[in-house]
Amino acid sequence: MSARHIAQKGPIPVDVEAGKSYFWCSCGKSSNQPFCDGSHQGSDFAPVKYEAEETKRVFFCACKQSSAPVTCDGTHNTL
């Protein structure tokens, strides 16, 4: 499997809307962080679907190393 690219060392806050789906970039190469723009094409990576159950602010992982993919777990503090 290819290595993940660290888009940034810190989360990206996004105000999500209940009932809407978001596709998180898992490779780290998207120019539309934290969301997928297709930059993973030709790699082992694929976007991860996040379905917002409620309207709120979510802190999406941008280092791509989180043990809870999609959301930040603070792993960027150890990179």
Secondary structure, DSSP 4 states (H G I P E B T S, - for coil): -PPPP---SS-EEEEE-TT-EEEE-SSS--SSTTB--STTTTSS---EEEE-SSSEEEEE-SSS--SSTTB--SGGGG-
